[in-house]
């Protein structure tokens, strides 16, 4: 196994990890920022108010995009299997 192949596998692993986790992380980030702005506008200092909307939004996005995430994971798995079969 050459260094170039190992670097390519590591690069693809990081790429697929970022792509698969992006919808959930970006949803949590956007909801958090929006709720923080709303809390500072109305001057509510309660930190627990952000958890329920974030959890609901992340659950909704997860339910909405789980099939896409599974397809991306299968694509990554096929990529790894193609590399493994080409090594022999």
N, C-alpha and C positions, 0 to 999 in steps of 0.2 A: 504494500500500500504506500503510495507516494505522498509526499507532503502536500502537493497540489490537490490531490483527491481528498485528503483530510481537511484541508482549508475549504474546499468546495462543499463538503458535507456540513462542516460547521457553519458556513455562511448560509446554506439553504435551511439548516435547522433554525438559526436565528431569524431568518426571513419568515419562515412559516409560523414560528412562535409569535412574532410581532403581528402578522396578518390575522392569525386565529384569535389572539387576545385583544386586538384593537377595538372591535365594537363594544365589548364590555367595559374596557378601561376608559375609552372616550366618553361613553355614556355616564359612567360614574364621575368623571372629571367635569363634564358639562353641567350635570345636575348639581354637583357640589358648588361650582362657581355661581350658577344662577341662584341657588338657595342662599349662598353667602351674601350675594349682592342684595337679595330681598331682605335678609335678616338685618343687614346694615342700614337699609332704607327705613325699615320700620323699627329699628333699634331693639330687636329681640336678641337677648344674649344667651338663649338656650341652645346648647350644642346638640342635644338629642333630636331636635326637629329635622335635622338633615338625614337621619338614618332611614326612616320609613320611605320617603320619596326615592332615595337612592336605591334601596333594596328593591322596591317595586319596579323602578325603571330598568335596573339591571336584569331582574327576572323577566320582564317583558322582552327586552332585547335578546336575552338568552333563548327564550322560547321562539322568538321570531327568526333568529339566525343559527339555530343549532344544526339544521340540515346543511347549511352552507359550511359551517365549521367542520362537520363530519366529512363533507366532500373534500375540503382542503386537507384534512388529516389523511384521507385515503390517497389523495394526490401525492402527499409527502411520503407515505408508506410505499407507494408504487415507485417513486423516485429512488428510495433506498433499495428496494428489491432489484430494480434495474441495475443499479451500481453493483450490488452484491453478485448478481448473475454475470456481469461483465468482467468481474475479477477472476473468474475461473478459467 
